[in-house]
């Protein structure tokens, strides 16, 4: 059998990957831009890719199929011939044939190989048709029909998407500004569901126990008060930690206040894609847990007097200890977050996964306003600081 050339590989790549990927991207991103779907979800894209691959290959077979008899370039015919050779070798190795049938099949395969060697498009087309007919005659029961082949492709794509989404990585959309300035409304993020041990669907049991959540991790979890909802917050305390959220907004863990320094007032984007210049400036801090050296931004919009009258109950009026098997979580938008201070601790078994990075971000509301600068942002990496606060952040880093 002839070796595949780089032209053959390019031919395969174009029909099997490039064209279906471009069409799937145009469909999914177009529907997202028109607000028909919330976001160009990767799993929608994967399914669209599988469907378009089937459609494109069907069109290719109609245009360039061996049965058409149309005059074509040798390069195209040769790529089809090698594809059929691979199928024939695979089927022949898996199914036993009589000596007579084996000889007929081998003779037809040799004729096709000779035509390829001669580099004659017309001769190769005839040999290709003959070999295809011989495979159908002797191994037709083992060849996949068009319907079966297409069905298997779609089912396989769906199964791969379901397995990845259920046990490895899932996409989530940020619906509220509770994690601003780390996450904006309209950010779409990937969450690692494997790191803590993947949850068995429809249960709070894990296939296996992974690593434990650490302070500073941004996690997605099933809301303990209403299991139909998923929340995303930052882990501030883990099992055994003694946490105290002070009246000034600072957080104390195990008797030590988390390092923080104020970057300055902020009157820009509120995390929902709008700017309210008329409201009092909000205070932005760079906060860091000295145990894990992970720095992130937090924001406060109330003065201490308003904070004292808050209905928060847990770890606010006095220190409290995080019970075994639980974590204490807070939003980075400290005065605009419904978190553990109000409803208590999160069972570790409720945690779905750890936030990774932003893969898509659009401004909420009508239109197609995209935040391209947020694409690919590492959620747990170095924080993205608003330009007016950059000098304050640099000074903070130098001090710590």
DRENNUVO-712854 format. One record per atom (N, C-alpha, C, O, CB): x, y, z. Coordinates in pm, whole numbers, plus 50000, padded with zeros to 5 digits. Glycine has a CB too. Example, Ala and Ser with C-alpha at 12.3 -4.5 7.8 and 13.67 -1.06 7.14 Angstrom:
BEGIN
513194943150780;512304955050780;513204967050780;514244966850846;511314955350905;512854977550708;513674989450714;512905000350787;513415011450804;514084994050572;
//
This chain:
BEGIN
500844988050000;500005000050000;500875012550000;501875013050072;499055000150122;500515022449921;501285034849912;501175042950040;500135043150106;500815043249792;502275049650074;502275058150192;501495071050164;501495076150051;503705061450236;500845076150268;500155088950254;501165100250237;502145100950311;499245091750376;500915108850140;501775120550120;501245132250201;500165131550259;501865124149970;502025143050203;501555154750277;500315160550211;499475166650277;502665165450287;500195158750078;498985163450010;497765155650056;496675161150071;499155162349858;497965142450077;496855134150125;496435138550265;495245139450296;497245119250125;497425141150348;497105145250485;496375158650485;495445160750562;498385146250570;496805167650398;496125180450387;494695178550337;493775185450381;496895189950294;494505169250244;493185166150191;492275161050303;491135165450316;493275155750076;492795151650383;492025146450497;491695157650596;490565159050641;492805135150567;492725165650628;492555176250726;491485186250682;490675190750763;493875183450749;491495189550554;490535199250503;489105194150514;488235201250563;490845202750358;488855181950469;487485176650467;487005171950603;485845173850638;487405165150369;487905165950681;487495160150808;487515170150923;486745168751018;488375148650842;488365180250916;488545189451030;488215203950995;487325209951055;489975188651081;488925209550898;488865223950874;487465228650834;486895237550898;489855227950766;486915222650729;485605227250681;484515225250786;483755234650812;485225219850553;484395213250851;483375211750956;483585221351073;482625226551128;483365197551008;484865223751111;485145232651223;484735247051192;484175253851277;486635232251260;485015251451070;484645265151031;483125266751030;482595276651080;485235268650892;482425257050973;480965257750968;480355257051108;479415264451138;480405246350882;480875248151193;480365247051330;480595259951407;479725264451481;481025235251404;481775265951390;482075278551459;481155289651412;480645297451493;483535282551437;480925290351280;480045300751227;478635299251281;477995309151316;480025300251074;478145286951289;476795284651339;476675288151487;475785295651526;476395270051317;477565282651570;477455284351715;477715298851756;476985304451838;478425275051787;478755304851700;479065318751735;478015328251679;477705338451739;480465322651684;477475324751562;476415333051506;475155332751590;474545343151614;476085328451366;474765320951636;473585319751722;473805327051854;472875332951910;473255305051748;475055326651904;475355333852028;475265348852006;474725356152090;476755330052079;475785353651893;475755368051864;474325373051851;474025384451887;476525371051736;473435364551798;472035368351782;471215365651907;469995367651908;471435361051665;471885360952015;471245358152143;470225346852134;469315345852216;470565370652193;470395338152033;469535326352025;469945316352132;469095309352189;469605319951884;471255315652158;471785307652268;472595316752358;473025327452316;472655295752215;472785312452483;473445320952582;474895323852546;475345335352552;473385314452719;475625313352508;477045314852477;477445303352386;476755293252380;477925314952607;478565304852313;479015294052225;479595282452305;480805280052304;480045299352125;478715275252373;479125264352460;479955254052383;479585250152273;477885257652523;481085249452441;481945239752371;481225226952332;481525220952229;483125236252458;480265222952415;479575210352385;478605212052268;478425202852189;478815205152509;477995223752256;477195226652138;478085226752013;477705221751907;476455240252154;479265232552028;480195233051915;480605218951874;480665215951755;481435241451951;480905210251971;481335196651939;480235189151865;480515181951769;481725189152067;479005190651909;477895183951842;477695189651701;477475182251606;476595185351924;477785202951689;477655209151557;478775204551465;478555202251346;477655224551569;479975203151521;481115198351441;480855184351389;481105181551272;482395198551524;480345175451475;480065161751432;479025161451322;479185154151224;479585153351551;477975169351336;476915169651234;477445175151103;477175169650996;475715178051283;478215186251111;478745192250989;479775183050922;479885182850800;479375205851020;480525175651002;481485166350943;480765155850859;481205152350750;482325159551052;479635150950911;478835141150837;478305147350708;478375141250601;477675135950923;477765159250721;477195166050603;478275168950500;478075166650380;476495179150645;479405173950545;480485177450453;481035165050383;481285165250262;481615184650529;481205154150458;481705141950395;480695136350297;481065130550194;482045131550502;479405137950328;478385133750235;478455141650105;478335136049996;477005135150297;478645154750119;478785163250000;480045159549923;480045158949800;478835178250041;481125156949998;482375153049932;482185140249852;482645139249738;483495151050036;481495130449911;481275117849840;480445119949715;480645113149614;480585107749931;479505129349722;478685132249603;479515138949494;479365136149375;477495141249640;480395147949538;481185155449442;482365147449386;482675148149267;481695168049505;483005139849475;484245133049436;484175117949450;485185111149433;485375138249518;483015112849481;482905098449505;483365090049387;483265094249272;481485094849539;483855078149418;484385069449314;483305064849219;483605061449104;485065057449376;482055064749263;480985059649179;480525069849076;479775066548985;479825055349264;480955082249090;480475092849002;481045091948861;480395095748764;480795106249061;482275086948853;482895085548722;483345098648661;483785098648546;481965078748630;483245109548731;483645122448677;485165123248667;485895116748742;483105133848766;485615131248574;487055133348561;487525141948675;486965152648702;487405139748425;488565137248741;489105144848853;490615144448853;491215136748777;488555139548986;491235152448936;492685152548943;493165139749010;492465133649092;493205164949020;494375135748974;494925123449033;495075124749184;494885114949256;496275120148969;495415136649232;495625138549376;494365135149454;494425128349557;496045153049405;493215139849405;491945137049473;491625122249468;491225116249568;490805145149412;491785116149350;491495101949333;492425093549420;491995083849482;491625097849185;493705097249423;494675089649501;494335089949649;494475079849718;496085095249479;493895101449701;493525102449842;492345093249873;492335086549976;493185117049879;491345092949783;490205083949802;490645069449797;490175061149875;489135086649696;491555066449704;492025052749689;492735047849814;492505036549859;492945051549569;493595056249871;494315052249991;493355050550110;493545041950196;495405062450025;492335059050112;491325057750217;490615044150206;490375037550306;490305069250208;490285040150083;489625027250062;490575015650090;490155005350142;489085026349919;491845017450057;492835007050088;492895004550238;492964993050282;494215011050036;492885015150316;492925013750461;491705006150512;491814997550599;493015027450529;490535009450456;489325002450496;489414987650461;489054979050540;488095008750430;489914984750338;490034970750296;490984962850383;490684951450418;490494970150153;492124968650418;493074961550504;492504958950642;492704948350701;494364969550517;491774968950692;491174967350824;490124956150824;490114947750915;490524980550869;489264956050723;488224945750717;488804931950691;488344922050749;487204949150608;489814931050605;490424918150573;491104911850693;491074899650710;491444919750461;491704920150778;492394914850896;491424910051004;491784901951089;493324925350954;490204915051000;489234911651106;488284900251068;487654894251155;488424923951141;488184897250939;487204887450895;487874876750810;488684879650722;486074894250816;487524864350838;488114852950767;487404850950634;486174851350626;488024840050853;488214848850527;487684846550394;488244833650338;489324829050377;488024858450301;487504827750246;488004815850178;489184819750089;489354831450056;486884809050093;489984809850052;491164812649970;490764819149838;491444828149789;491954799749944;489654814349781;489204819749652;488824834449664;489204842649581;488024811549599;488054837749768;487624851549786;488804860549823;488884872149783;486534852349895;489714854849901;490904862549939;491734865849815;492254876949802;491754854750041;491854856349726;492634858549604;491994869249517;492694877849462;492774845349524;490664868949503;489974879049424;490164892949483;490404902749411;488474875749415;490054893649616;490204906549683;491634911849670;491854923749646;489824905349832;492614902549685;494014906749674;494344911349532;495094920949514;494944895349715;493774904649434;494034908649295;493474922449267;494104930549199;493424898449198;492274925249320;491664938349301;492464949149373;492634960249322;490204938349350;492954945849492;493764955349568;495074958349496;495544969749495;494054949949709;495664947849435;496924949749362;496704958649239;497544966949205;497514936149319;495554956649172;495264964849055;495144979549094;495574988449020;493974960148988;494554982049209;494434995849256;495805001549291;496105013149260;493504996549379;496644993349355;497994997949390;498815000949264;499555010749261;498724987449476;498674992549162;499404994849038;498945007748970;499745015248915;499214982948942;497615010248975;497095022548916;497635034848987;497935045048924;495555022648919;497765033849118;498335044949194;499805047249157;500255058549145;498205042349344;500525036149138;501925037249101;502085043748964;503005051448941;502585023449102;501135040348873;501185046048739;500755060548735;500985067548636;500315037948646;500115065248843;499665079148855;498725083348742;498815094348687;500855088448859;497835074048709;496825076748606;495475078448675;494975069148737;496765065248501;494895090548663;493615093048729;492525083948673;491735078348748;493225107748713;492485082648540;491435074448478;491555059848519;490555053448551;491495075648325;492785054548517;493015040648556;492715038348704;492185027948743;494445036548526;493055048348785;492815047048929;491335047348961;490885040149049;493525058249006;490565055548889;489115055948910;488495042348883;487685037448960;488465066648821;488895036148771;488355023048737;488745012448839;487905004448881;488825018748598;490015012548879;490475002848979;489805005249114;489504995749187;491995003648994;489575017949145;488915021549271;487475016349273;487025010949374;488935036749292;486785018049163;485405013049154;485374997949163;484494992149228;484745017649024;486334991349099;486384976749101;486674971549241;486054961949287;487434971549003;487614977849309;487974973549444;486824976049542;486554967949630;489234980749492;486144987449525;484994990549609;483894980049591;483284975649687;484455004649577;483664976149464;482654965849436;483054952449494;482204944949543;482434964549285;484364949149489;484844936449543;484714936149696;484354925849752;486294934149501;485004947249761;484824947849907;483364945649945;483054938550040;485314961249962;482474951849869;481044950149896;480614935749872;479794930449947;480214959649807;481164929349768;480804915649735;481224905849844;480444897249884;481424911649604;482464907149892;482984897149985;482914901450132;482884892950222;484414894249951;482864914350157;482854919250296;481744929350318;481804937450410;484204925450333;480734928750234;479624938250247;478924937550380;478444947650431;478634935950138;478864925550439;478204923850569;478954931150681;478364934650784;478084908950604;480254933550658;481074940050762;481234954950739;481624962250830;482424933650770;480944959350617;481094973650588;479944981450651;478804976650658;481144976250435;480254993150695;479235001550757;478425008650650;478975014450556;479875011850851;477115008050664;476265015650576;476345030450609;476845034350714;474825010750586;475865038550518;475935053150537;475205057450662;475715065550739;475365060350416;473995052150682;473195056050799;473895051850927;473965059551023;471785049750792;474425039650928;475105034751048;476355042951077;476615046551192;475475020051032;477115045850972;478345053550991;478045067451045;478735072051136;479115054650860;477045074150991;476705087351037;476145087051178;476455095651260;475705093750942;475315077051207;474745075851341;475825073651445;475815079751552;473725064451346;476775064851413;477865062051506;478705074551532;479135077051644;478765050751452;478925082451428;479725094751444;479035104451539;479685110251627;479955101451308;477725106251522;476995115451609;476945110251751;477175117651846;475565117751555;476635097251766;476555091351900;477895092351970;477955095452089;476105076751893;478995089751898;480315090451958;480635104652004;481155106752113;481385085651859;480305114551919;480555128451956;479765132352080;480285139152169;480195137851840;478505128052086;477665131252201;478215124652328;478275130952433;476215126652176;478625111952317;479165104852434;480445111252485;480645112652605;479425090152399;481315115152392;482565121752432;482255134852504;482845137952608;483465124352309;481315142652448;480955155352511;480365153152650;480685160452743;479945162952423;479495143052663;478855140352792;479875135952896;479845140453010;477765129552777;480795127052857;481805122152951;482715133552996;482985135053115;482655111052886;483175141752901;484055153052936;483315162753026;483855167353127;484555160352810;482075165952989;481305175753066;480975170553205;480935178353300;480025179252993;480725157553219;480325151953346;481485149753441;481355151953562;479615139053324;482625145453388;483705141053476;484995149253466;485835148253555;484005126953446;485175157153361;486475163653343;486365178853349;486865185053443;487085159353210;485725184953250;485645199553242;484225203453202;483625197353113;486685205253140;483695213753269;482375218753234;482425233953220;483195240653289;481315214453340;481605239053132;481535253553113;480415259453197;479315253853202;481325256952964;480685270653262;479685277653341;479675292453300;480685297953259;479975276153493;478505298553313;478375312853285;478165320453415;477415315953501;477205315553186;478825331953428;478715339953549;477475348853539;477405357353451;479995348553571;476475346853629;475215354153619;475135366753704;474245375053684;474095345153656;476065368353800;475965379653894;477355385353920;478355378753892;475305375254028;477415397653974;478725403954000;479315400554136;480165407954186;478585418853989;478895389554198;479365386454333;480865383454338;481485384554444;478595374754389;481465379554224;482895376654222;483695387654153;484885385854124;483155363354153;483055399054125;483765410354066;484745416054169;484385416754286;482755421354018;485945420054133;486445422253997;487135410253933;487655411353821;487385433553997;487165398654001;487785386853939;486985381853821;487555378453717;487935375754042;485655381453836;484775376453731;483665386553705;483085392053799;484185362653768;483375388953580;482315398153539;481065390453498;481145378753458;482805407053423;479925396853507;478715391253452;478915389553300;479345398853232;477465400253483;478605377753250;478815375053108;480085367353080;480295362852968;478855387853032;480955365653181;482125356953164;481655342453156;480775338253230;483145358953281;482245334953066;482015320653058;483325313653090;484345316453029;481475316352916;483285304653186;484515298853238;484515283653225;483455277453216;484715302753383;485715277953223;485865263553232;486165259953378;486915266853447;487005258453137;485545248953423;485725244253559;486285230053557;485735221253490;484385244853638;487365227853629;487995214753640;487195206353739;487235208853859;489485216153685;486465196253689;485635187753774;486385175353819;485865167353896;484365183653701;487615173753772;488385161753802;489255163453925;489565153653993;489245158153684;489645175853955;490685178354054;490305173954195;491135168654268;491035192954056;489045176254234;488615172254369;487985158254369;487555153354473;487615182354424;487925151954252;487235139154238;485895141554172;485055148554230;487065132154375;485635136054052;484385138753981;483175133054054;483215121854106;484445133153841;482095140854057;480865136454122;480115126754031;480085128553909;479965148454157;479525116654091;478655107654017;477365115153986;476785121154076;478365094454097;476905115053860;475715122853822;474525120053914;474255108653951;475315119753679;473815130953949;472605130754030;472845126354174;471905122754245;471585121753967;474115126554217;474445123254357;475495133254406;476005141354329;474965108454370;475805132554536;476915140454590;478065131254630;478865134554717;476435148854711;478135119754564;479235110254587;480235111154472;479865114254359;478705095654602;481495108554504;482555109954404;483025096254356;482975086354429;483725117754463;483485095954230;484065083654176;485315080054254;485585068354280;484385085254026;486075090154290;487255088454374;487535101654442;487075112054396;488495083554291;488275101454548;488585113654622;489845120054566;490915113954567;488755110654773;489735132254518;490895139554468;491525147654579;491415144254697;490495148654352;492185158354542;492805166954643;491745175254712;490635176854660;493885176054580;492065180454827;491125188654904;491195203254857;492255207854815;491415187655055;490075210554865;490105224754830;491075232354921;491235228955038;488685230954841;491705242554866;492645250754942;492125265054951;491325269454868;494035250554877;492595272255052;492225286355062;492705293654937;493825291754891;492835292855190;491825301954884;492135309354763;491555303054637;491445309854535;493605310554748;491175290254642;490565283854526;489215290354495;488465293554587;490385268754549;488915292354369;487585296854327;486835284254284;487255277354191;487655307654210;485725281154351;485055268454329;483585270454290;482945280154329;485145259954455;483085261154212;481665260354178;481085249254263;481645238354272;481425257754024;479945251954327;479365241954417;477845242554411;477245252354368;479855244254562;477245231654456;475785230954468;475395238854592;475875235954702;475275216154476;474535248854577;474115257454687;473405249054793;472385242854765;473185268854635;473955248654915;473365240055019;471905243155050;471145234055084;474155241155146;471515255755040;470145259655074;469155255654964;468015251954993;470065274655099;469595256254839;468745252854725;469585244754626;470265250654542;468155265654658;469535231354633;470385222954547;470145224554398;470915219254318;470175208654584;469095231654358;468855233654216;469755244554158;469775246654037;467385237254192;470495251654244;471335262654201;472815259454220;473195252454314;470975275454276;473635264754130;475085264054143;475615277954178;475185287854119;475755258654013;476535278754273;477175291154311;478665290254280;479215279354270;476945294254461;479295301854266;480745302554251;481275312754350;480825324254350;481155306054105;482225308754432;482815317454535;484275313554555;484765303954498;482025316554669;484945321454640;486335318554674;486415312154812;485755316554906;487185331354669;487225301654823;487415295054952;488285303955041;489405307555005;488075280954934;487735307355158;488465315755254;488955307455372;490015310255428;487575327255303;488185297255409;488585288655519;488275274155489;487235271055430;487895292955648;489165265155530;488955250755512;488735244355648;488815251155751;490165244155438;488455231355649;488135224455774;489195226955881;490385225255858;488005209455748;488715230955999;489605233556112;490065247956123;490575251856228;490795224856102;489895255956019;490285270056024;489325277856113;488125275156117;490325276155882;489885287356183;489085296456264;488985309756189;489985316856176;489695298356408;487795312956140;487595324456051;486835335456123;485905332856200;486835320155924;487245347856098;486545359356154;486555370556051;487625375556014;487205364056289;485375374456004;485235385755911;484975398055996;483915399356057;484075383355805;485935407156001;485875418556090;484945429456037;484535429155921;487275424256112;484615439156125;483695449956089;484225458655976;483455464355899;483405458656209;485535459755966;486125467955859;486245460355728;486755465655629;487495473055901;485775447855726;485815439855604;487015430755594;487025421755510;485775448755487;488025432855676;489205424155672;488845410155722;487885408355797;490355430155756;489625400455679;489345386355713;490515380855792;491675382255754;489085377755585;490175374555903;491185368655989;491025353355985;489935348156005;491065374056135;492125346455959;492115331855954;493175326556050;494365329456038;492375326655809;492695318656146;493585312856248;494395323556322;495575321856349;494535302856182;493715334456353;494335345056431;495195354556354;495775363856412;495135339056537;495305352656223;496145361556142;495295367856033;494595360855959;497345353756081;495365381056022;494605388155920;495235386155783;496455387355767;494515403155953;494395383055683;494905381455548;495535394455502;494975405255519;493775377155452;496715393355444;497405405255394;496545412255290;496025405855199;498785401455336;496405425255302;495695432755199;496175447155201;496625452355303;494155431955221;496065453555086;496375467755078;495425474154978;495065467954878;497875470155037;495025486555006;494045493354923;494715499154799;495755505654808;493335504255002;494095496754684;494655501554558;494145515354521;494765522554444;494335491854446;492985518854578;492425531954548;490945530954519;490405519854513;493145538254432;490265542154500;488835542154470;488595537854325;489445539654238;488225556054495;487415531954302;487075527054169;485655531154133;484715528154206;487225511754161;485505537954020;484185542253975;483855536753836;482945541753769;484095557453974;484595526753794;484405521353660;483345510653652;482345511053723;485695515953609;483585501053565;482675489953540;482275483353672;483115480953759;483315479653444;480985480353685;480505473953807;480425458853795;479845452253881;479155479453845;480995453353689;480955438953668;479795434553582;479735422853543;480875431953799;478875443653551;477725440353467;477785447653334;476795448153261;476435443753540;478935453253302;479105459853174;478665474353172;478625480353065;478365452453072;478335480053287;477905493953293;478795501753389;479465496053475;476425494953337;478785514853372;479585523653457;478665533553527;477815539853464;480665531053374;478855534953657;478025544053735;478935554553799;479315553453915;477195536353845;479275564553723;480195574653773;479605583053884;480345589353959;480625583453661;478265583253895;477665591953994;477665585954135;477455593054232;476275595253954;477885572954145;477815566554277;479145568254352;480185570654290;477475551554263;479125567054487;480355568554564;481405558454518;481065547154485;480075566654715;482655562454516;483715553254474;483745540754561;483585541454683;485075560254477;483965529554498;484125517054572;485605514854600;486475519754527;483535504954492;485885507654706;487265505454748;487735491754698;487055481754718;487395506354903;488875491554632;489435479154578;490725475954653;491585484554673;489705480354425;490835463254695;491995458554770;492665446954696;492015439554623;491595454254913;493955445754716;494675433654677;494845425354803;495475429754899;496075436854609;494275413454803;494295404954921;495115392454893;495175387654780;492855401054964;495755387454998;496605375754980;496605367155105;496725372055217;498045380054945;496465353955082;496595344455192;498085340855202;498625334855110;495705331555169;498735344455311;500175341955321;500545327255315;501675323855281;500705347855448;499595318455347;499905304155346;500065298855204;500835289455182;498805296355419;499335304755107;499375299654969;499905309754870;500055306554752;498005295254927;500195322054914;500805332354829;499985334754702;500545337454596;502235328254791;498675333954714;497805336454600;497155350154617;496425352354713;496735325354585;497425359254525;496925372854536;495715374654445;495695369554333;498025383154500;494715381854493;493495384354416;492915397654460;493325403254562;492455372854434;491955402854383;491335415754412;489995413854482;489235404754450;491155423954284;489715422754577;488405423154642;487885437554635;488645447054621;488485418054789;486555438754646;485955452054636;484925454054746;484215444654783;485305454054498;484845466154797;483895469754901;483135482354859;483735491754806;484615471855039;481845482454882;481035494054841;480315500554958;479695511054940;480025489954736;480375494755077;479705500555193;480745505955291;481895501755293;478815489955262;480295515455372;481185520055478;480965511155600;479935504355608;480945535155512;481885511055695;481775502155811;480465503355886;479965493355938;482895504855905;479865515355893;478605516955967;477505508755904;476705502555975;478185531755971;477435508455773;476425500355704;476705485555722;475775477555731;476385503755555;477985482055728;478345468055739;477965462455876;477665450655888;479835466155714;477985470855977;477645466256111;476195461756121;475865452956199;477925477256213;475315467856041;473905464356047;473535452955954;472355450055934;473075476356015;474545446455897;474305435555804;473615423855873;473755421955994;475615430955740;472865416155793;472165404455849;473075392155848;472635381255882;470885401555769;474345393855810;475275382555812;475375376855952;475375384356050;476665386955760;475475363555963;475455356956093;476695348656122;477105347456237;474255348356103;477305342756017;478355332956040;479735339356034;480075346055937;478275321655938;480525337256139;481915341656146;482055356756134;483095361656090;482725334956037;481015364356172;481035378856161;481105385356298;481985393556325;479795383856085;480185381656385;480165387856518;481295382856606;481755389756697;478835385056586;481735370656578;482855364856652;483475353756566;482845348956472;482385359256791;484695349756598;485335339156519;484535326156528;483895323356629;486775336856566;484575318256421;483955305056422;484885295256352;485705299056269;482555305356355;484735282656385;485605272256331;484885264556220;483745260256237;486065262656443;485565262956108;484975255555995;484935240756033;485975234956066;485795257755863;483765234556029;483655220456071;484315210955972;484565214755858;482195216656087;484615198756014;485225188855923;484345186555800;483115186455809;485445175555997;485015184855686;484275181955564;483565193955504;482675192255421;483295171355590;483935206255545;483275218255496;484315228955461;485485227855497;482275223655601;483865239355391;484695251055364;483845263555387;482615263055384;485265250855218;484525274755411;483875287755427;484205295755302;485385297255269;484335295255558;483185300955232;483415307755105;482875322055109;481925325055182;482745299954989;483495330755030;483045344455017;483235349054873;484095343954801;483815353755114;482405358654830;482595364754699;483635375654707;483815381754813;481265370354646;484345378254598;485355388854597;484705402654603;485335412254649;486225387754472;483465403754559;482705416154572;482045415654710;480855412554722;481625417854455;482805418754811;482465415254949;481145420954998;480475414555079;483545419855038;480745432654952;479495438554999;478325435854903;477235441354919;479665453555018;478575427554806;477525424154710;477595409254678;477585405254561;477655432754581;477685401254784;477805386854766;477025379554875;477175382254994;479295382654769;476185370454832;475405361954923;476205349154942;476185340254857;473955359054866;476905348355056;477855337355072;477785331355212;476765332655280;479285342155043;478865324755255;478855317355381;478555325955502;478105320855604;480185310655402;478775338955493;478465347755606;476965347855636;476555350955748;478945361955577;476145344555535;474685345455550;474015331855566;472995330855634;474095352455430;474575321355506;473885308355513;474765296955561;474295285555567;473325304855379;476005299455594;476815289055657;477855282655566;478225288055462;475925278655709;478295271055609;479425264155546;478975255455428;477825251055422;480165255655649;479915253055336;479645244655219;480255230855241;481465229755263;480205251255089;479445220255234;480025206755241;480955204455121;480615207855008;478905195855244;482115198855147;483065196155039;482445187254933;482775188354815;484345189555095;481535178554974;480875169554878;479975177054780;479575171554678;480065159054954;479665189754812;478845197854721;479675204654612;479125209654515;478095208354799;480985204754629;481835212054535;481975204354405;482385192754404;483225214654597;481615210954295;481685204654163;483075205554102;483525196254035;480685211154070;483755216554124;485075217754065;485715231254089;485155239954156;484995215253917;486895232854034;487725244754053;487765252753924;487985247253816;489155240854097;487555265853935;487555274553818;488955275053756;489965275753827;487085288753856;488995274753622;490275274653551;490545287953482;491375295853527;490295263353448;489825290553371;490055302853296;488795306953223;487845299353210;491215301053197;488815319353176;487695324953101;487915321752954;488955325152897;487565340553125;486955315152892;487115311752751;486235320352660;486405320352538;486785296952729;485305327852720;484415336352641;483855346852736;483575343752852;483255328052571;483675359152688;483105369552773;482365379652686;482925385452593;484215376652855;481095381452717;480295391352645;479615400752742;479265396952853;479255384452555;479415413152698;478745423152780;477265419452788;476645416752685;478945437552721;476675419152908;475255415752920;474365425452843;474725436952820;474845415553067;473195420452803;472235428852734;472255426752585;472985418152535;472495443252765;471465434552512;471375432952366;472665436852297;473505443952352;470225441252311;472805431852174;474005434952098;475025423852110;474765413252166;474615448052146;476195426452056;477255416252055;478545422252108;479595421352043;477465410651911;478485428252226;479675433952285;480525423352349;480135417452450;479315444552386;481695420852293;482585410552345;483765416852417;484295427052373;483085401452232;484165410752528;485345415352601;486525406452558;486905397052628;485115414652759;487095409652444;488165401252389;489355400452484;490035390252489;488615406652255;489605411052559;490765411252647;490655401252761;491655398152826;490965425152703;489435396152786;489255386552895;489375372052847;489455362952929;487905388752960;489365369952717;489465356352663;490775349952707;491845355752690;489355356452507;490695338052764;491885330752805;492465334952938;493535330152975;492915332152702;491805343753011;492345348553138;492335337553243;491315330953263;491545360553188;493455335653309;493595325753417;492945331353543;493385341553596;495105322253443;491905324753591;491135329853705;491965329853832;491795338653917;489875321653726;492855320253847;493675319253968;495085324553947;495955322854032;493725304954015;495305330853833;496625336453807;496745350653859;495955355053942;496925336153659;497715357753809;497905371753849;496665379753811;496215379053697;499185377853782;496105387253905;494845394253875;495025404853767;496075411053754;494295400754001;493935406753689;493915417353588;493445430153656;492295430953699;492985413453466;494305439853666;494035451953743;493575463153649;494205465353546;495295456353822;492495470253682;492075481853601;493215491853591;493935494153689;490805488653661;493375497953475;494495507153451;494615518153556;495735521053598;494365513353315;493495524553601;493645535153701;494195530353835;494675538353916;492305541753723;494125517253859;494575511853988;495925504653977;496415499354076;493535502254044;496515504553858;497725496753838;498895501753923;499655493753978;498115497053692;499025514853934;500145520154014;499995516254160;500985513054227;500235535554000;498755516454212;498515512254349;498825497554368;499355493454472;497085515054389;498475489554267;498755475154276;500255472554275;500755464354353;498065467554160;500995479454188;502435477554182;503085481154315;504005474354361;503035485954069;502605492054375;503155496054506;502855485454611;503685482554697;502575509754551;501655479754604;501265469254698;502175457054685;502635451454785;499805465054676;502445452954561;503305441354537;504695443954593;505295434954653;503385438054386;505195455954575;506535459154626;506565458354778;507565454154836;506975473154580;505485462354843;505465462154990;505355447955045;505805445255156;504285470555042;504765439054967;504565425355016;505435415454941;505395403454969;503105421255003;
//
